[in-house]
Amino acid sequence: MWLQTLGACKNSMCVLIHYFANGQKKADEGVKLDTIFTASESVRVVSGPDGAALLDIRRGVCCNLDVIGSAIWKQIASSPSGATVESTLQYLVETFKVSRREIHEETIAYLRKLETQGLLLRKRDK
């Protein structure tokens, strides 16, 4: 579904180097329903009716998001303390009238990809 919107992001050499240097397994570890993601402070966003464009001004990474990706970004970025995977899933279920089962795995994969690219940050337990 919306994972296709990350295609433009993967074309950035910085993203490819970061993605392969860290390995997929590292990004996949430990994402649970209570995992909290926050928006990177260096990301700027421009929103429109068809989605949003993200630009990491520190790293020069640009990413286009479709409507669902944009909704996920807004939900997470709107809270300075971040949002849990659980609250993000619930937001999508309510907003887009989809079943949780349909979107669970794809949403987590989407969050991981944004994290791998440095656009989202995972809050770590202290």
C-alpha positions as CSV (number, residue, x, y, z in Angstrom):
1,M,0.0,0.0,0.0
2,W,1.9,3.1,1.1
3,L,5.3,1.5,1.3
4,Q,5.6,2.3,-2.4
5,T,5.8,6.0,-1.5
6,L,9.2,5.4,0.0
7,G,10.7,4.5,-3.4
8,A,11.9,8.1,-4.0
9,C,13.6,8.1,-0.6
10,K,15.6,4.9,-1.4
11,N,17.2,6.6,-4.4
12,S,19.2,8.9,-2.2
13,M,22.7,7.6,-1.9
14,C,22.9,8.7,1.8
15,V,19.8,6.6,2.5
16,L,21.1,3.6,0.7
17,I,24.5,3.7,2.5
18,H,22.7,4.1,5.9
19,Y,20.2,1.4,5.1
20,F,22.8,-1.2,4.0
21,A,25.4,-0.2,6.6
22,N,23.0,-0.8,9.5
23,G,21.3,-3.8,7.9
24,Q,17.6,-4.6,7.9
25,K,17.7,-6.8,11.0
26,K,18.9,-4.0,13.2
27,A,16.0,-1.8,12.2
28,D,13.5,-4.7,12.7
29,E,14.5,-5.4,16.3
30,G,12.1,-4.7,19.1
31,V,9.2,-2.8,17.5
32,K,6.3,-3.6,19.7
33,L,2.9,-2.0,20.2
34,D,4.2,0.2,23.0
35,T,7.3,1.4,21.0
36,I,7.3,5.2,20.8
37,F,8.4,7.0,17.7
38,T,9.1,10.7,17.4
39,A,9.7,12.9,14.4
40,S,13.4,14.0,13.9
41,E,13.8,17.6,14.8
42,S,15.7,18.2,11.6
43,V,12.8,17.2,9.3
44,R,10.7,19.8,7.7
45,V,7.4,19.0,6.0
46,V,5.2,20.5,3.3
47,S,1.7,19.0,3.1
48,G,-0.8,19.1,0.4
49,P,-4.1,17.3,-0.5
50,D,-2.2,14.3,-2.0
51,G,0.2,13.8,0.8
52,A,3.4,15.4,2.1
53,A,7.1,15.9,1.3
54,L,9.6,15.5,4.1
55,L,13.1,17.0,4.0
56,D,15.8,16.3,6.5
57,I,17.7,19.6,6.4
58,R,20.7,18.1,8.2
59,R,21.2,15.1,5.9
60,G,19.6,16.3,2.7
61,V,17.2,13.4,2.6
62,C,13.9,14.0,0.8
63,C,10.9,11.7,0.9
64,N,7.4,11.9,-0.6
65,L,4.5,10.5,1.3
66,D,1.0,9.6,0.1
67,V,-2.2,10.5,2.0
68,I,-1.8,7.6,4.5
69,G,1.9,8.2,5.0
70,S,1.2,11.8,5.6
71,A,-1.5,10.9,8.1
72,I,1.0,8.7,10.0
73,W,3.6,11.5,9.9
74,K,1.1,14.1,11.2
75,Q,-0.1,11.8,14.0
76,I,3.5,11.2,15.2
77,A,4.9,14.7,14.7
78,S,1.9,16.4,16.4
79,S,3.0,15.1,19.8
80,P,6.4,16.3,21.1
81,S,6.5,13.1,23.2
82,G,5.9,11.0,20.1
83,A,3.3,8.3,19.5
84,T,3.2,4.6,20.2
85,V,2.7,2.0,17.4
86,E,-0.6,1.1,19.1
87,S,-1.9,4.7,18.9
88,T,-0.7,5.0,15.3
89,L,-2.6,1.8,14.4
90,Q,-5.7,3.0,16.2
91,Y,-5.5,6.4,14.5
92,L,-5.4,4.7,11.0
93,V,-8.3,2.4,11.9
94,E,-10.5,5.3,12.9
95,T,-9.4,7.7,10.2
96,F,-9.4,5.4,7.2
97,K,-12.0,2.8,8.3
98,V,-9.7,-0.1,7.8
99,S,-9.3,-3.3,9.8
100,R,-6.3,-3.4,12.1
101,R,-5.4,-6.8,10.9
102,E,-5.0,-5.4,7.3
103,I,-2.6,-2.7,8.3
104,H,-0.6,-4.0,11.3
105,E,2.4,-5.4,9.6
106,E,2.6,-2.8,6.8
107,T,2.4,0.0,9.3
108,I,5.3,-1.4,11.4
109,A,7.3,-1.9,8.3
110,Y,6.6,1.7,7.2
111,L,7.7,3.0,10.6
112,R,10.9,1.0,10.4
113,K,11.7,2.4,7.0
114,L,11.2,6.0,8.1
115,E,13.4,5.2,11.2
116,T,16.1,3.6,9.0
117,Q,16.2,6.8,7.0
118,G,16.5,8.9,10.1
119,L,13.2,10.7,9.6
120,L,11.6,9.0,12.7
121,L,13.4,8.3,15.9
122,R,12.6,5.5,18.3
123,K,12.4,6.5,22.0
124,R,14.6,4.1,24.0
125,D,13.9,3.0,27.5
126,K,16.1,4.6,30.1
